[in-house]
Amino acid sequence: MTEPMTAGLTGPQARVLGALRDGAALIMHTRTERGAFYTLGGRRLSVTLLKDLERLRYVSRSAGAGRTAVAYELTPGGSAALAQWESGNPASRG
């Protein structure tokens, strides 16, 4: 029953999921002095946006690149949500 979650997918969430699908790296960078920050394809990403995607289980941590960086990957649920969002937004695909 993913219908309620995918119906609420926002444009920014869809752009992040699409970028992940297309090969962009989503990385959590840890810092002891100020906490973590996130980048998608080398650009800063909103913490709240990433946390929403994690909460919805559209992305998950995949592998650590060391103690200071952790990679994320698109989940099957995230792929399905993106496909459903794109089917309702034909202009979203390039």
SEVEX-957870 format. One line per field, with one value per atom (N, C-alpha, C, O): atom name; y, x, z. Coordinates in pm, whole numbers, plus 32768, in hexadecimal, padded with zeros to 4 digits. Atoms other than C-alpha are relative to their C-alpha. Last residue first. Layout:
! SEVEX-957870
atom c(CA ...) .
Y c(Y ...) .
X c(X ...) .
Z c(Z ...) .
//
This chain:
! SEVEX-957870
atom c(N CA C O N CA C O N CA C O N CA C O N CA C O N CA C O N CA C O N CA C O N CA C O N CA C O N CA C O N CA C O N CA C O N CA C O N CA C O N CA C O N CA C O N CA C O N CA C O N CA C O N CA C O N CA C O N CA C O N CA C O N CA C O N CA C O N CA C O N CA C O N CA C O N CA C O N CA C O N CA C O N CA C O N CA C O N CA C O N CA C O N CA C O N CA C O N CA C O N CA C O N CA C O N CA C O N CA C O N CA C O N CA C O N CA C O N CA C O N CA C O N CA C O N CA C O N CA C O N CA C O N CA C O N CA C O N CA C O N CA C O N CA C O N CA C O N CA C O N CA C O N CA C O N CA C O N CA C O N CA C O N CA C O N CA C O N CA C O N CA C O N CA C O N CA C O N CA C O N CA C O N CA C O N CA C O N CA C O N CA C O N CA C O N CA C O N CA C O N CA C O N CA C O N CA C O N CA C O N CA C O N CA C O N CA C O N CA C O N CA C O N CA C O N CA C O N CA C O N CA C O N CA C O N CA C O) .
Y c(7FBD 8633 8046 8082 8051 8551 804C 803D 8013 8636 7FB3 7FB9 7F9C 86B5 7FEC 802D 8021 8571 8064 803E 7F81 85B4 7FEA 7FE5 7F94 84A4 8088 80EA 8021 838B 806A 807D 7FDA 8436 7FE0 8028 7F6E 8426 802C 8087 7FD4 82B4 8098 80CA 8028 8267 802F 805E 7FA8 8331 7FDF 8039 7F7C 827D 8061 80AF 8009 812C 8087 80AE 800E 8182 7FFD 803B 7F7E 81FF 7FFE 805D 7FA9 80C0 808A 80C7 8025 7FF4 8055 8078 807F 80BD 7FDA 802E 8000 81CC 7F76 7F11 8039 81CA 8009 8014 802A 8290 7FC5 7FE1 7FF6 82B9 7FCE 7F7C 8077 82FD 8016 8081 7FFA 83F0 7F7B 7F10 7F79 844B 800B 8077 7FD0 82F6 8087 80AD 7FDF 825D 8034 802B 7FE3 823F 8023 805F 7F95 8197 8011 7FAF 8023 80CE 8078 80EA 8077 80BA 7FD8 7F64 7FFE 81A3 7F80 7F13 8042 819E 800B 801B 800B 8268 7FB8 7FB9 7FF1 825A 7FFD 7FE2 8076 81D0 8003 7F9A 8042 82E0 7F80 7F37 8027 8342 7FB5 7F55 8073 8343 7FCC 7F53 8070 8426 7F81 7F13 8029 8510 7F86 7F29 8049 8513 7FD3 7F66 8085 8573 7FAD 7F37 8049 8696 7F71 7F12 802A 8707 7FB3 7F55 806D 8708 7FCE 7F55 7FE2 87DE 7F84 7F16 802D 877D 801C 800E 8010 881F 7FDE 800F 7F87 87EA 7FE2 7F75 7F96 86E7 8081 80DC 7FD8 85FF 8074 80C5 804F 85FE 802F 80A0 7FCC 8679 7F9D 7F24 805C 864F 8045 80BC 7FBB 86F0 7FA0 7F3F 802F 8650 8064 80B6 8063 86F3 7FE4 801D 7FC5 8839 7F9A 7FC2 7F7D 87F3 8036 8087 8004 867D 8087 808C 7FA0 868A 7FFF 8005 7FE7 8574 8060 805D 7FDD 8581 801F 8075 7FBD 84CD 8014 7FB5 801C 8480 804E 80C4 7FC0 8465 7FD6 7F60 8032 8415 8053 80CE 7F9B 8459 7FC3 7F6E 8016 8324 8069 805D 7FE1 8364 7FFC 801C 8064 82B3 8013 7FB2 807F 838F 7F93 7F4A 7FF0 84C8 7F81 7F56 8009 8453 800B 7FC3 808C 8417 7FEA 7F87 804B 8572 7F6D 7F33 7FDC 8616 7FB5 7F89 8046 8555 8020 7FC8 808D 85D0 7FB2 7F5F 800F 8737 7F6F 7F42 7FE8 8712 7FF3 7FAF 7F75 8680 800A 7FAC 7FE4 8519 808E 80B3 7F87 8520 8022 807C 7F92 8427 8085 80EE 7FCE 8340 8074 80C9 7FBF 831C 803C 80AD 7F83 82DE 8048 80C3 7F94 81E4 8080 80EA 7F89 810F 8078 80E5 7F89 8000 807D 80C5) .
X c(7FAC 855F 7FB9 7FF8 7F96 8463 8043 801D 7F91 839A 8074 80E3 7F98 82B8 807A 80E0 7FB2 81EF 806F 80D3 7FBF 8186 8057 80D1 8061 808E 8035 7FEA 8072 8164 7F92 7F44 7FE4 8294 7F8B 7F73 8000 8203 8016 7FD2 808B 81B1 7FF7 7F9D 8045 830E 7F6E 7F3A 7FD3 83A8 7FB8 7F8C 803C 82DA 8025 7FD1 808F 8338 7FBB 7F68 800E 84AA 7F6D 7F47 7FE1 8496 7FF3 7FC1 8073 83E9 8014 7FB5 806B 84FA 7F81 7F3D 803F 85F7 7F9A 7F72 808F 86DA 7FC9 8002 8030 8834 7F69 7F25 808C 88EF 7FDE 8021 804E 8A65 7F71 7F58 8054 8B0D 7FAC 7F70 8061 8C2C 7FB7 7FF3 8036 8D0F 7F9A 7F63 8046 8D62 7FBD 7F66 7FA4 8DB6 7FAF 7F34 7F83 8D06 806B 80D0 7FAE 8BE9 807F 80C1 7F75 8AF1 8049 802A 7FCF 8980 808B 80A4 7F6F 88B9 8034 8004 7FC5 8750 8098 80D1 7F6E 8671 8030 7FED 7FE3 84F9 8096 80C0 7FB5 84B5 8016 8016 805A 83AE 803D 7FFA 8077 8479 7F9D 7F5E 7FDD 85B8 7F86 7F6F 7FED 851D 8027 7FFC 8084 849D 800B 7FBB 8040 85F7 7F73 7F49 7FC5 8694 7FBC 7FA0 8027 85A5 8035 7FEC 808B 85D2 7FCD 7F7E 8006 874D 7F71 7F5A 8048 8737 7FFA 7FD8 808A 8838 7FC3 8006 8041 8987 7F6D 7F2A 8047 8A11 7FB9 7F85 7FA4 8B1C 7FC0 8007 7FB1 8A33 805C 8078 8032 8949 8049 8035 7FEB 89E9 7FC5 7FC6 8017 8984 801B 8001 8040 89F3 7FFF 804B 7FF8 8A3F 7FC5 7F70 805F 8A81 800B 8060 8082 8B2A 7F99 7F2B 801C 8C76 7F74 7F40 8011 8C8F 7FD6 7F8C 7FA3 8C4F 7FE9 7F76 8009 8BAC 806D 80DE 7F7B 8B75 7FF3 7FA3 8008 8A3D 8090 80DD 7F9F 8A5C 7FDF 7FBD 803A 8966 8053 8059 7FDB 8A29 7FBD 7FC8 7FC2 897D 801B 7FD0 7F74 8945 8042 80B9 7FAA 8802 8095 80E8 8017 872F 8060 808F 7FC7 87C9 7FF2 8052 7F6F 877C 8047 80AA 7FD9 8617 8097 80D2 800C 85EB 802B 806E 7F96 8672 7FFB 8063 7F7F 8598 8073 80CF 7FF5 8466 8084 80C0 7FE6 849C 8014 806F 7F76 84BA 8023 8092 7FA0 8379 8090 80DF 7FF2 82B7 8063 80AE 7F77 8244 8008 7FB9 7FCC 80F4 808E 80CA 8057 803C 8036 8019 7FD6 8167 7FA9 7FD7 7F7C 812E 8024 8052 8003 7FB5 8087 808A 804E 7FD5 8000 801A 7FAC 80ED 7FB3 7FEB 8052 8000 8057 805D) .
Z c(8061 7866 7F97 7F40 803D 7916 7F8E 7F1A 7FA3 79FD 7FC3 7FF8 801E 78E3 8059 8042 8078 78F8 7FE1 7FA5 8022 7A62 7F85 7F91 7FEF 7AC6 7FDE 7FE0 8055 7A38 800B 7FAD 808B 7ACD 7FA4 7F43 8009 7C2E 7F6F 7F3F 7FF5 7C05 7FF3 7FAF 807B 7B85 8002 7F9D 806D 7CA0 7F7E 7F37 7FE7 7DA8 7F90 7F63 801F 7D12 8013 7FC1 8092 7D0F 7FD6 7F73 803A 7E75 7F69 7F2C 7FE5 7EE3 7FC6 7F95 805D 7E36 8015 7FB5 7FDD 7EFE 7F96 7F45 801A 7E6F 8022 7FF9 807E 7F07 7FFA 8060 7FFF 800E 7F78 7F14 807C 8047 8017 806F 8014 8196 7F84 7F73 806E 81CF 7FF2 7FFD 8013 82F6 7F90 7F7B 7F8A 8385 7FEA 8038 7F94 823A 8075 8075 8045 80ED 8067 8045 7FC9 81A0 7FAF 7F8D 7FE2 80DC 8038 8015 8045 808F 802B 804A 7FFD 816A 7FC2 7FE1 7F8B 80FD 7FF7 7F8B 8008 8017 807D 80E5 808E 7FD4 7FE5 7F75 802F 8130 7F69 7F28 805E 817A 7FC6 7F7E 7FB4 82AC 7FA8 7FD5 7FAC 81DC 804A 804F 805B 80D3 804C 8028 8030 81E4 7FA5 7FB0 7F92 8286 7FDA 8001 7FF6 8139 806C 8057 8079 8106 8006 7FEA 7FEF 826E 7F87 7F95 7F9F 824B 800D 8012 7F85 8110 805A 802D 8002 800A 8088 80EF 7F7E 7FC1 7FF0 7F95 7FD2 7E63 8083 8097 7FD9 7E08 8031 805A 8075 7D49 801D 7FC4 806F 7E71 7F84 7F57 8087 7FB1 7F9C 7FB1 806F 811C 7F7B 7F6A 8070 8261 7F8A 7F87 808B 83AF 7F9E 7FC1 802E 84FE 7F6C 7F27 8025 8556 7FD3 7FAE 7FC7 8609 7FE1 802E 7F6F 85D3 8039 809B 7FC5 8461 8096 80C3 7F70 839B 802D 7FFD 7FCE 8225 8095 80BC 7F7E 81AA 802E 803A 7F96 8037 807E 8078 7F8B 7F17 8078 809A 7F7B 7DDB 806C 806C 7FA8 7C8F 8089 80B8 7FDD 7BB7 8056 8073 8071 7AF6 8022 7FCD 8068 7BFB 7F8B 7F4F 7FCF 7D07 7F97 7F7B 8009 7C3A 8031 7FF5 808C 7C0A 7FEE 7F9D 8025 7D80 7F6F 7F50 7FBA 7DCE 7FD6 7FB5 803E 7CC3 8041 7FFB 8080 7D3D 7FBB 7F7D 7FE2 7EA1 7F7F 7F75 7FD1 7E23 8022 8004 806C 7D57 802D 7FEC 802D 7E7A 7F8C 7F72 802B 7EAC 7FC9 7F71 7FC5 7F60 7FD9 8014 8027 7E84 8035 7FFC 8082 7EAA 7FD2 7F86 7FFB 8020 7F79 7F73 7FB5 8014 8001 7FFE 803B 7EF2 8053 801A 8008 7F89 7FCA 7FC4 8000 8000 8000 8064) .
//
